[in-house]
């Protein structure tokens, strides 16, 4: 996504966009959006050299806390079916598989695993 695309995304109603920084550089981010009483994580990433050090978990927790504060009851996301590390990460943080979307991803074509988490009040 280019700079114009990100600017447009950030102007959408209900967007949550968080960044993790270290040594004056971005090391991770998470972007989600709320629609009514539900939300979805649109994208999340952490620089490879900073993974498995808590950055991703901290970003996800902060996003979930923000959604909870906005009275969101459920959060959804999609993850590549072959991304076992990502699936395990989200399971560790309270997400469960709720479905599968055939042909969701391109380059290469692949199904998405839909995962969801309920937020307590």
Z-matrix of the N, CA and C atoms (Angstrom, degrees):
N
C 1 1.456
C 2 1.520 1 107.90
N 3 1.308 2 116.78 1 135.67
C 4 1.459 3 120.41 2 -179.13
C 5 1.528 4 111.24 3 -86.91
N 6 1.311 5 115.19 4 176.64
C 7 1.474 6 121.22 5 -176.90
C 8 1.528 7 112.08 6 -59.28
N 9 1.330 8 117.09 7 -40.60
C 10 1.470 9 120.87 8 179.31
C 11 1.525 10 109.83 9 -64.15
N 12 1.336 11 116.81 10 -40.83
C 13 1.460 12 120.88 11 178.90
C 14 1.521 13 111.96 12 -62.56
N 15 1.337 14 116.49 13 -42.66
C 16 1.462 15 119.94 14 177.94
C 17 1.524 16 111.01 15 -65.39
N 18 1.327 17 116.63 16 -41.33
C 19 1.470 18 119.52 17 178.94
C 20 1.522 19 110.41 18 -59.93
N 21 1.333 20 115.98 19 -43.73
C 22 1.458 21 119.64 20 179.29
C 23 1.528 22 110.41 21 -63.91
N 24 1.320 23 117.46 22 -45.48
C 25 1.458 24 122.18 23 179.21
C 26 1.523 25 110.82 24 -56.79
N 27 1.307 26 117.23 25 -43.94
C 28 1.463 27 120.99 26 -177.82
C 29 1.522 28 112.37 27 -67.80
N 30 1.325 29 117.62 28 -17.32
C 31 1.467 30 120.62 29 179.07
C 32 1.529 31 112.07 30 -87.22
N 33 1.337 32 117.90 31 -10.30
C 34 1.458 33 120.84 32 -179.97
C 35 1.517 34 110.55 33 -65.12
N 36 1.296 35 115.79 34 146.83
C 37 1.456 36 121.60 35 177.49
C 38 1.532 37 109.13 36 -68.49
N 39 1.322 38 117.17 37 137.09
C 40 1.449 39 122.31 38 175.30
C 41 1.516 40 115.88 39 84.77
N 42 1.321 41 118.07 40 6.41
C 43 1.465 42 120.94 41 -177.47
C 44 1.531 43 111.43 42 -75.86
N 45 1.336 44 114.70 43 140.23
C 46 1.462 45 122.99 44 170.58
C 47 1.519 46 105.74 45 -119.84
N 48 1.316 47 116.99 46 121.18
C 49 1.463 48 122.19 47 179.62
C 50 1.523 49 108.22 48 -132.62
N 51 1.325 50 116.13 49 118.85
C 52 1.453 51 121.70 50 -177.59
C 53 1.523 52 109.91 51 -126.36
N 54 1.322 53 115.53 52 145.93
C 55 1.456 54 122.00 53 -178.64
C 56 1.517 55 108.95 54 -128.58
N 57 1.326 56 115.57 55 141.75
C 58 1.457 57 122.30 56 173.82
C 59 1.523 58 107.29 57 -108.59
N 60 1.328 59 116.17 58 130.20
C 61 1.463 60 120.23 59 -177.85
C 62 1.523 61 110.96 60 -122.43
N 63 1.318 62 114.86 61 151.90
C 64 1.455 63 122.15 62 174.03
C 65 1.512 64 108.37 63 -151.87
N 66 1.307 65 117.36 64 135.56
C 67 1.467 66 121.43 65 -178.15
C 68 1.526 67 111.92 66 50.17
N 69 1.321 68 115.85 67 43.42
C 70 1.467 69 124.01 68 176.56
C 71 1.526 70 113.50 69 59.05
N 72 1.338 71 116.25 70 31.91
C 73 1.457 72 120.03 71 174.10
C 74 1.526 73 109.07 72 -139.55
N 75 1.313 74 115.96 73 150.86
C 76 1.459 75 121.14 74 178.52
C 77 1.522 76 108.26 75 -72.72
N 78 1.330 77 115.80 76 128.93
C 79 1.460 78 119.20 77 176.49
C 80 1.526 79 112.21 78 -115.13
N 81 1.322 80 116.49 79 -9.99
C 82 1.456 81 119.98 80 176.14
C 83 1.515 82 111.43 81 -170.65
N 84 1.325 83 115.08 82 161.45
C 85 1.465 84 120.10 83 176.95
C 86 1.517 85 109.60 84 -154.18
N 87 1.315 86 115.05 85 161.51
C 88 1.464 87 122.24 86 172.78
C 89 1.523 88 107.58 87 -144.89
N 90 1.315 89 115.60 88 137.52
C 91 1.465 90 121.63 89 179.07
C 92 1.521 91 107.71 90 -130.14
N 93 1.308 92 115.79 91 130.38
C 94 1.455 93 121.17 92 176.79
C 95 1.506 94 109.73 93 -142.16
N 96 1.320 95 115.03 94 174.23
C 97 1.468 96 118.74 95 176.89
C 98 1.509 97 109.59 96 -146.72
N 99 1.304 98 113.67 97 147.20
C 100 1.456 99 122.30 98 178.03
C 101 1.515 100 108.66 99 -102.61
N 102 1.316 101 115.59 100 136.53
C 103 1.455 102 121.99 101 172.26
C 104 1.525 103 105.67 102 -133.45
N 105 1.309 104 115.89 103 108.01
C 106 1.458 105 120.45 104 -176.41
C 107 1.517 106 110.31 105 62.95
N 108 1.330 107 116.70 106 -130.99
C 109 1.456 108 121.66 107 -178.15
C 110 1.518 109 114.04 108 -91.12
N 111 1.348 110 116.89 109 9.13
C 112 1.461 111 121.07 110 178.41
C 113 1.518 112 109.85 111 -124.75
N 114 1.340 113 114.65 112 163.67
C 115 1.463 114 120.14 113 179.11
C 116 1.514 115 109.16 114 -144.03
N 117 1.318 116 115.43 115 163.28
C 118 1.451 117 120.11 116 174.45
C 119 1.516 118 110.26 117 -138.35
N 120 1.319 119 114.59 118 144.15
C 121 1.458 120 120.96 119 172.91
C 122 1.520 121 105.61 120 -85.52
N 123 1.329 122 117.01 121 120.24
C 124 1.454 123 121.50 122 -178.08
C 125 1.524 124 112.39 123 -87.87
N 126 1.324 125 116.39 124 -37.99
C 127 1.458 126 120.48 125 -177.93
C 128 1.521 127 109.26 126 -161.81
N 129 1.311 128 115.36 127 145.61
C 130 1.465 129 121.75 128 177.04
C 131 1.517 130 107.43 129 -152.39
N 132 1.317 131 116.27 130 140.97
C 133 1.463 132 120.14 131 179.02
C 134 1.515 133 110.07 132 -157.68
N 135 1.325 134 114.68 133 150.86
C 136 1.460 135 122.74 134 174.17
C 137 1.529 136 106.61 135 -133.93
N 138 1.324 137 117.07 136 137.96
C 139 1.451 138 122.34 137 177.78
C 140 1.535 139 108.57 138 -53.49
N 141 1.326 140 116.62 139 136.46
C 142 1.464 141 122.00 140 -174.37
C 143 1.525 142 112.59 141 -51.22
N 144 1.314 143 118.17 142 -43.45
C 145 1.472 144 121.22 143 -176.77
C 146 1.525 145 113.10 144 -70.69
N 147 1.321 146 117.76 145 -11.25
C 148 1.468 147 122.00 146 -179.18
C 149 1.526 148 113.00 147 -107.63
N 150 1.325 149 117.06 148 2.15
C 151 1.460 150 120.31 149 -178.98
C 152 1.522 151 110.89 150 -72.20
N 153 1.329 152 114.58 151 157.66
C 154 1.475 153 123.36 152 179.60
C 155 1.530 154 112.10 153 64.26
N 156 1.335 155 115.38 154 28.66
C 157 1.460 156 120.41 155 177.79
C 158 1.523 157 111.17 156 -126.26
N 159 1.340 158 116.51 157 12.00
C 160 1.454 159 120.73 158 175.44
C 161 1.520 160 116.32 159 95.25
N 162 1.326 161 117.96 160 -6.55
C 163 1.476 162 119.73 161 -177.99
C 164 1.530 163 111.90 162 -64.02
N 165 1.325 164 116.29 163 -47.25
C 166 1.465 165 119.80 164 -179.18
C 167 1.518 166 111.50 165 -62.75
N 168 1.320 167 116.56 166 -43.66
C 169 1.457 168 120.46 167 178.57
C 170 1.512 169 112.18 168 -62.65
N 171 1.334 170 116.54 169 -39.63
C 172 1.468 171 120.56 170 179.24
C 173 1.528 172 110.77 171 -66.04
N 174 1.329 173 116.68 172 -41.44
C 175 1.465 174 119.98 173 177.99
C 176 1.518 175 111.14 174 -64.56
N 177 1.336 176 116.76 175 -44.73
C 178 1.455 177 120.37 176 179.78
C 179 1.522 178 110.69 177 -63.22
N 180 1.322 179 117.59 178 -43.93
C 181 1.468 180 121.31 179 178.33
C 182 1.531 181 110.98 180 -59.92
N 183 1.328 182 116.73 181 -44.22
C 184 1.471 183 120.31 182 -179.96
C 185 1.529 184 110.93 183 -63.23
N 186 1.322 185 117.16 184 -40.77
C 187 1.467 186 120.32 185 178.47
C 188 1.528 187 110.22 186 -65.95
N 189 1.327 188 116.74 187 -43.57
C 190 1.465 189 120.32 188 179.56
C 191 1.533 190 110.88 189 -64.62
N 192 1.323 191 116.74 190 -38.79
C 193 1.471 192 120.01 191 176.52
C 194 1.521 193 110.83 192 -62.18
N 195 1.324 194 117.03 193 -41.30
C 196 1.472 195 120.72 194 178.42
C 197 1.527 196 110.58 195 -64.92
N 198 1.323 197 116.87 196 -44.15
C 199 1.468 198 119.24 197 177.76
C 200 1.524 199 111.03 198 -62.55
N 201 1.321 200 116.97 199 -40.98
C 202 1.467 201 121.34 200 178.10
C 203 1.534 202 109.75 201 -59.84
N 204 1.325 203 116.96 202 -43.85
C 205 1.468 204 121.49 203 179.20
C 206 1.528 205 111.52 204 -62.82
N 207 1.317 206 116.52 205 -25.45
C 208 1.465 207 122.19 206 178.43
C 209 1.528 208 112.38 207 -90.65
N 210 1.327 209 116.53 208 11.37
C 211 1.472 210 122.74 209 177.60
C 212 1.535 211 113.46 210 68.32
N 213 1.321 212 117.74 211 27.39
C 214 1.460 213 121.86 212 175.00
C 215 1.525 214 108.34 213 -75.33
N 216 1.337 215 116.51 214 137.62
C 217 1.460 216 119.85 215 -179.24
C 218 1.526 217 113.38 216 -100.48
N 219 1.333 218 117.49 217 -26.82
C 220 1.468 219 121.14 218 -179.57
C 221 1.519 220 110.49 219 -142.28
N 222 1.336 221 114.73 220 145.65
C 223 1.467 222 121.26 221 177.66
C 224 1.529 223 107.69 222 -125.52
N 225 1.324 224 116.19 223 135.09
C 226 1.454 225 122.80 224 -179.70
C 227 1.521 226 110.61 225 -119.90
N 228 1.327 227 115.55 226 162.73
C 229 1.465 228 121.77 227 173.95
C 230 1.517 229 108.60 228 -161.12
N 231 1.322 230 115.91 229 163.83
C 232 1.450 231 122.42 230 172.69
C 233 1.516 232 108.10 231 -118.24
N 234 1.342 233 115.38 232 144.78
C 235 1.463 234 121.46 233 177.99
C 236 1.529 235 107.53 234 -140.46
N 237 1.330 236 116.61 235 142.65
C 238 1.467 237 120.02 236 178.76
C 239 1.521 238 110.43 237 -54.75
N 240 1.315 239 115.58 238 136.94
C 241 1.453 240 120.99 239 -178.42
C 242 1.536 241 112.03 240 -58.08
N 243 1.330 242 117.77 241 -33.00
C 244 1.468 243 121.40 242 -179.64
C 245 1.527 244 113.47 243 -81.78
N 246 1.324 245 117.67 244 -7.07
C 247 1.466 246 121.73 245 -176.28
C 248 1.537 247 109.98 246 -84.70
N 249 1.315 248 114.81 247 74.01
C 250 1.468 249 120.15 248 -177.76
C 251 1.525 250 112.01 249 -61.96
N 252 1.321 251 116.75 250 -36.05
C 253 1.465 252 120.70 251 178.59
C 254 1.524 253 110.45 252 -64.19
N 255 1.326 254 116.90 253 -45.17
C 256 1.462 255 120.97 254 178.56
C 257 1.514 256 112.18 255 -63.85
N 258 1.322 257 116.77 256 -43.43
C 259 1.463 258 120.82 257 179.02
C 260 1.529 259 110.10 258 -61.30
N 261 1.335 260 116.32 259 -44.62
C 262 1.473 261 120.13 260 178.41
C 263 1.532 262 111.10 261 -63.13
N 264 1.334 263 117.13 262 -40.05
C 265 1.464 264 121.72 263 178.35
C 266 1.533 265 110.19 264 -58.80
N 267 1.334 266 116.45 265 -49.79
C 268 1.461 267 119.61 266 -177.97
C 269 1.532 268 111.66 267 -67.46
N 270 1.319 269 117.69 268 -37.05
C 271 1.475 270 119.87 269 175.31
C 272 1.520 271 110.37 270 -60.38
N 273 1.325 272 115.96 271 -43.66
C 274 1.467 273 120.91 272 178.94
C 275 1.521 274 111.19 273 -57.57
N 276 1.329 275 116.22 274 -29.18
C 277 1.460 276 121.01 275 -177.48
C 278 1.532 277 112.89 276 -102.34
N 279 1.336 278 116.23 277 23.62
C 280 1.461 279 120.31 278 169.69
C 281 1.512 280 117.29 279 93.90
N 282 1.331 281 118.33 280 5.22
C 283 1.461 282 120.78 281 178.40
C 284 1.522 283 109.95 282 -89.34
N 285 1.333 284 115.75 283 145.92
C 286 1.466 285 122.72 284 177.28
C 287 1.526 286 108.51 285 -125.54
N 288 1.313 287 115.66 286 151.36
C 289 1.458 288 120.40 287 176.77
C 290 1.523 289 109.49 288 -67.00
N 291 1.338 290 115.58 289 129.72
C 292 1.466 291 120.11 290 179.11
C 293 1.520 292 112.13 291 -119.62
N 294 1.332 293 117.30 292 -11.10
C 295 1.460 294 119.25 293 -179.09
C 296 1.514 295 111.90 294 178.70
N 297 1.332 296 114.72 295 -175.42
C 298 1.465 297 122.20 296 -179.22
C 299 1.519 298 107.70 297 -144.84
N 300 1.316 299 117.65 298 136.88
C 301 1.466 300 122.65 299 178.56
C 302 1.527 301 108.66 300 -118.42
N 303 1.317 302 115.81 301 107.96
C 304 1.459 303 121.51 302 179.70
C 305 1.529 304 110.18 303 -66.42
N 306 1.341 305 116.69 304 137.90
C 307 1.462 306 121.58 305 175.72
C 308 1.513 307 115.26 306 66.25
N 309 1.308 308 117.98 307 22.74
C 310 1.474 309 121.99 308 -176.27
C 311 1.525 310 112.06 309 -69.41
N 312 1.330 311 116.70 310 -41.25
C 313 1.466 312 121.49 311 -177.63
C 314 1.523 313 110.89 312 -99.03
N 315 1.322 314 116.25 313 156.40
C 316 1.466 315 124.07 314 176.84
C 317 1.524 316 108.68 315 -122.95
N 318 1.319 317 114.83 316 159.36
C 319 1.484 318 122.01 317 175.55
C 320 1.510 319 113.47 318 52.70
N 321 1.277 320 121.49 319 64.09
C 322 1.464 321 127.47 320 1.59
C 323 1.528 322 111.85 321 -90.65
N 324 1.335 323 114.36 322 160.39
C 325 1.463 324 119.77 323 176.35
C 326 1.523 325 109.06 324 -62.21
N 327 1.302 326 115.60 325 131.58
C 328 1.457 327 119.47 326 -178.11
C 329 1.525 328 110.24 327 -160.98
N 330 1.312 329 115.20 328 152.42
C 331 1.460 330 121.28 329 176.90
C 332 1.533 331 109.98 330 -76.57
N 333 1.316 332 114.30 331 156.81
C 334 1.461 333 121.08 332 174.21
C 335 1.523 334 108.17 333 -108.92
N 336 1.321 335 114.65 334 141.61
C 337 1.456 336 120.54 335 169.52
C 338 1.532 337 105.72 336 -93.73
N 339 1.321 338 116.11 337 125.17
C 340 1.459 339 121.57 338 177.22
C 341 1.525 340 106.89 339 -90.34
N 342 1.328 341 115.51 340 129.42
C 343 1.457 342 120.50 341 179.88
C 344 1.522 343 108.87 342 -126.05
N 345 1.324 344 115.79 343 151.06
C 346 1.452 345 120.10 344 -179.27
C 347 1.515 346 110.98 345 -141.72
N 348 1.315 347 114.68 346 155.65
C 349 1.472 348 121.63 347 177.02
C 350 1.515 349 108.38 348 -138.61
N 351 1.329 350 116.22 349 138.33
C 352 1.463 351 121.73 350 174.60
C 353 1.511 352 108.44 351 -89.73
N 354 1.321 353 115.03 352 140.78
C 355 1.459 354 120.78 353 177.65
C 356 1.520 355 109.54 354 -104.95
N 357 1.309 356 116.02 355 128.34
C 358 1.465 357 120.79 356 175.88
C 359 1.519 358 108.51 357 -78.46
N 360 1.300 359 116.37 358 150.41
C 361 1.463 360 121.73 359 -179.07
C 362 1.443 361 116.27 360 -65.05
